[in-house]
């Protein structure tokens, strides 16, 4: 097969983004595959990635929006339990932690009083291409891990607290959008990018 052009990679990246919005790929799987898409040099390599993502039907081209809408959402099989939050998550004088394979539903809210919030989104499953997440903490820190390639829009209020992020690390040409509204009173909001499967480095002192 011949060489690729940037619009071929863009089309494939959009197809992956759609698969994420349908719940077929975790954010971590999207991060890994989208990185490989931009490194692909031939159409054969690109098609192999799309086939792995379930985005390459028999007709041999990526699934586009109108085609994906008519297909049932099929989640990848996993030996891990998938946790789905059906309402606000609250912690009183305790921490709230979500990591591993879990459903991050659009409009999810997390509250803590005298406790920390820790959300690892690298294996999270979302059901929308744009997902709103609200966190509220009183006398506690909020820590959020994002995989590469996911776009983040951040807002919120901080009283006697600080926002600590890796500036410039949350911009991507394509990919799902996570809109985070982080409100905190006497506590920091800390957001960092980390590759799927990688452990939090010990030198991340502020995280």
C-alpha positions in Angstrom: 0.0 0.0 0.0 1.1 3.6 -0.7 2.3 6.4 1.6 -0.1 8.3 3.8 -1.1 12.0 3.7 -2.0 14.1 6.8 -5.7 14.0 5.8 -5.6 10.2 5.9 -4.3 10.4 9.5 -6.8 13.1 10.4 -9.7 10.9 9.1 -8.5 8.0 11.1 -8.0 10.1 14.2 -11.6 11.3 13.9 -12.8 7.7 13.5 -11.0 6.8 16.8 -12.6 9.8 18.5 -16.0 8.6 17.5 -15.2 5.1 18.8 -14.4 6.7 22.2 -17.7 8.6 22.2 -19.5 5.3 21.6 -17.8 3.7 24.6 -15.8 1.3 22.4 -12.4 2.5 23.5 -11.1 3.7 26.9 -9.3 7.1 26.9 -6.1 5.2 27.4 -6.7 3.0 24.4 -7.5 6.1 22.3 -4.3 7.7 23.5 -2.2 4.8 22.5 -3.8 4.2 19.1 -3.9 7.9 18.2 -0.2 8.2 18.9 0.4 5.2 16.6 -1.8 6.7 13.9 0.3 9.9 13.7 3.4 7.7 13.5 2.0 5.5 10.7 3.8 5.7 7.4 1.7 3.4 5.2 -2.0 2.8 4.7 -1.5 -0.8 5.7 -0.3 0.3 9.1 -3.1 2.7 9.5 -5.8 0.1 8.6 -4.3 -2.3 11.1 -4.8 0.2 13.9 -8.3 1.0 12.8 -9.1 -2.7 12.6 -7.8 -3.1 16.2 -10.1 -0.3 17.2 -13.1 -1.8 15.5 -13.3 1.2 13.2 -12.6 -0.5 9.9 -15.7 -2.2 8.4 -15.6 -4.7 5.5 -15.8 -1.8 3.0 -12.3 -0.9 4.1 -12.6 2.7 5.3 -13.0 4.2 8.8 -16.5 4.3 10.3 -17.8 7.9 10.0 -20.5 9.5 12.2 -23.6 8.6 10.3 -22.5 4.9 10.1 -21.5 4.7 13.8 -24.9 6.0 14.9 -26.7 3.0 13.5 -24.4 0.5 15.2 -24.8 -0.9 18.7 -22.3 0.2 21.3 -19.9 -2.7 21.9 -17.6 -2.5 24.9 -14.2 -4.3 24.8 -14.1 -7.3 27.0 -12.1 -6.9 30.1 -11.4 -9.1 33.1 -11.7 -6.0 35.4 -15.0 -4.9 36.9 -16.4 -1.7 35.2 -17.8 0.8 37.7 -20.6 3.0 36.5 -21.5 6.0 38.6 -25.3 6.7 38.5 -25.3 9.8 40.7 -23.1 12.3 42.5 -20.2 10.8 44.4 -19.7 12.2 47.9 -17.1 11.8 50.5 -17.3 13.2 54.1 -13.9 13.3 55.9 -12.7 10.6 53.5 -11.1 10.4 50.0 -12.8 9.7 46.8 -10.8 7.6 44.3 -11.5 6.3 40.9 -9.0 4.4 38.8 -8.8 1.4 36.5 -11.7 0.7 34.2 -14.7 2.9 35.1 -17.5 4.8 33.3 -17.1 8.6 33.4 -20.6 9.7 32.5 -21.3 13.1 31.1 -22.2 15.5 33.9 -20.5 13.5 36.6 -20.0 15.3 39.9 -17.7 14.5 42.8 -17.9 16.2 46.3 -15.5 15.9 49.2 -15.4 17.5 52.7 -12.0 17.2 54.4 -10.8 14.6 51.9 -9.0 14.4 48.6 -10.3 13.6 45.2 -8.2 11.3 42.9 -9.5 10.6 39.4 -7.4 8.5 37.0 -9.0 8.9 33.6 -6.5 6.8 31.6 -8.8 3.7 31.5 -12.1 5.6 31.8 -14.9 4.9 29.4 -17.0 7.9 28.2 -20.2 7.9 26.2 -19.9 11.3 24.6 -17.2 13.1 22.5 -17.6 16.0 25.0 -17.8 15.1 28.6 -18.5 17.5 31.5 -16.9 16.7 34.9 -17.5 18.7 38.1 -15.4 18.4 41.3 -16.1 20.2 44.6 -13.7 19.9 47.5 -13.5 21.5 50.9 -10.2 21.3 52.8 -8.8 18.7 50.3 -6.8 18.4 47.1 -8.2 17.4 43.7 -5.8 15.3 41.6 -6.7 14.2 38.0 -4.6 12.1 35.6 -5.2 12.5 31.8 -3.8 10.4 29.0 -2.0 12.1 26.1 -4.2 13.2 23.2 -7.2 14.1 25.2 -8.3 17.7 25.1 -9.1 19.5 28.4 -11.1 22.6 29.0 -10.7 23.8 32.6 -12.8 26.2 34.7 -13.8 26.6 38.3 -13.0 28.6 41.5 -10.3 28.3 44.1 -10.3 29.9 47.5 -7.1 29.6 49.5 -5.9 27.0 46.9 -3.9 26.8 43.7 -4.2 25.3 40.2 -1.3 23.2 39.2 -1.2 21.9 35.6 1.2 21.2 32.9 0.5 24.1 30.6 0.4 23.2 26.9 0.0 19.5 27.6 -3.8 19.4 27.1 -4.0 20.6 23.5 -4.6 18.0 20.7 -5.8 18.4 17.1 -8.3 15.6 17.5 -9.7 13.6 20.3 -12.4 13.6 23.0 -12.9 16.7 25.1 -13.1 16.6 28.9 -14.6 19.8 30.3 -13.5 20.0 34.0 -15.1 22.5 36.4 -13.0 22.2 39.6 -14.1 24.2 42.6 -12.0 24.1 45.8 -11.9 25.8 49.2 -8.6 25.4 51.1 -7.1 22.9 48.6 -5.2 22.6 45.3 -6.4 21.4 41.9 -3.6 19.3 40.3 -3.9 17.9 36.8 -1.1 16.0 34.9 -0.6 13.9 31.8 0.6 10.4 32.1 0.9 7.5 29.6 -1.5 4.6 30.0 0.0 1.9 32.3 2.8 4.2 33.5 3.1 4.6 37.3 3.1 8.0 38.9 6.8 9.0 39.0 8.2 9.6 42.5 9.6 12.9 41.4 6.1 14.3 41.0 6.3 16.0 44.4 3.3 18.3 43.8 1.0 15.6 42.6 
